[in-house]
Amino acid sequence: MPFDSLAAFVRALRKAGELHVIGAPVDRRLEISEITERVVKAGGPALLFTNVRDSQFPVLTNQFGSERRMAMALDATNLREVEERVRRLIDISPPGDSLPEKFWGAFRLTRFASAIPKTSRAGTAHDVVLAEPDLSVLPVLTTWPLDAGPFITLPIVITKDPRNGRLNAGVYRMQVYGKRETAMHWQRHKHGRAHADEWGDRVPVAVAIGADPALTYAATAPLPPLLDEFSFAGLLRGKSVELLPAKSVDLPVPADAEFVLEGYVDNADLRTEGPFGDHTGVYSLSDRYPTFHVTCMTHRRDPIYPATVVGKPPMEDAWLGKATERIFLPLLQAMLPEVVDLNLPVEGGFHNLALVSIRKRYPGHAKKVMNALWGLGHMMMLTRVLIVVDADVDVQAPREVAWFVLNNLAPERDVVTMPGPVDDLDHGSYSIAYGMKIGIDATRKDASEGYDRQWPPDMRMDEATRALVTQRWAAYGLDRLVRHVVPDAWSGQGMEAYQRLLQERGTP
């Protein structure tokens, strides 16, 4: 069942053995982030810090930090299941006459109905209304030593287009300046920034900190302007998001949000924001951003403050990126049916590298796909490096992709460079938000693309021999050998284990 609140998700994590509670006193400055980074990189559980110095509120970190927890957040057992759910949703062909076809057709329509948020007049987000807004009561983390101060790292920033009323909910970091002011780090490519430009100097804003996990994920997703994050979250979880009118601004907020900040962004009040230790693994440097002024602050009776710690990958946001990869693949294939699979490697920080396999049908097909992907929305538009391979290459195995690229590449023929928009955080570019991108066509070539030689076949074992060995695997005693050695076979430790096993078997 989908979760109605962050508190419900935390209870489910605890029941599933995916939550570790830390009751020892911890400091919000650097200490919580250091503990979290170690646990994340070790593949550990979500963390609930219940004794944060100088705060009455517990802090939750690493809630999305594994495939299991990311899938749980979206009411699934794994991310492939979420991918197939989206694939069924976009298959809108009319159902047949048989009873099973009618049933599944009705099921799809029910999920579409869940995209419509429900408006309520009461909700736990307004359990406590502070007489005077005071951000100092929040256990906001300072995550890295050179950070300019404490940053709210998992806010759902809600805005509205003044022309048509369309909503947007995005995750934009917020440096806390004082009891009532923060920075609003919405970059020029973000929809929240587009709304702000339409409003002029004073932009009404509501910020939810801590909501149901599907909505938090949706706020990170690269959606087109026509689809708002509340509707998308409802589609993903199969249940409408419940909203509540904000107290002081004409905006909705999640009815069961842990904390809600209301107020306005003053586009004329620009202040220095940053540095901040970012998901790129380096500090994003200081720059000028508009200021958010808090005029109202509410929270649940026993709220939990959620935070995410970003840094050199892999970190928690790796699984948010992997969810986006799986969820948007069916949508990508609907526009580009030649695409077989997509991998946004964690090491690339989502924007820096995309591996794409295609069913190649004509000369230049890989380059056509590159241009199409760079012309799509936020996820692909800012991708710095695109690598395209043939359909039989497993892009989920980067080592295999690297082998094909290094074997197949002729730079003068296969490399494409393209000027265009890049991420504001891309420090490799000479200019902010504008630079060069590179595409590599690692597909096999023939005379139609000017390759007049014979392309050599890949070395592959014949299927009959492969099947025979598979059948006799255990009899040969290879199951134990592979289970213990192959994962580390490329390391010195793996080779030492291999030699020990050979000696045990008496093999020279």
Secondary structure, 3 states (H helix, E strand, C coil): CCCCCHHHHHHHHHHCCCEEEECCCECCECHHHHHHHHHHHCCCCEEEECCECCCCCCEEECCCCCHHHHHHHCCCCCHHHHHHHHHHHHCCCCCCCCHHHHHHHHHHHHHHHCCCCEECCCCHHHCEECCCCCHHHCCCCECCCCCCCCEECCEEEEEECCCCCCEEEECCCEEECCCCEEECCCCCCCHHHHHHHHHCCEEEEEEEECCCHHHHHHHHCCCCCCCCHHHHHHHHHCCCCEEEECCCCCCEEECCCCEEEEEEEEEEEEEEECCEECCCCCEECCEEEEEEEEEEEEECCCCCEECCCCCCCCCCHHHHHHHHHHHHHHHHHHHCCCEEEEECCHHHCCCCEEEEEECCCCCCHHHHHHHHHHCCCHHHHCCCEEEEEECCCCCCCHHHHHHHHHHHCCHHHHEEEEEEECCCCCCCCCECCEEEEEEEECCCCCHHHCCCCCCCCCCCCCHHHHHHHHHHCCCCCHHHHHHHHHHHCCCHHHHHHHHHHHHHCCCC
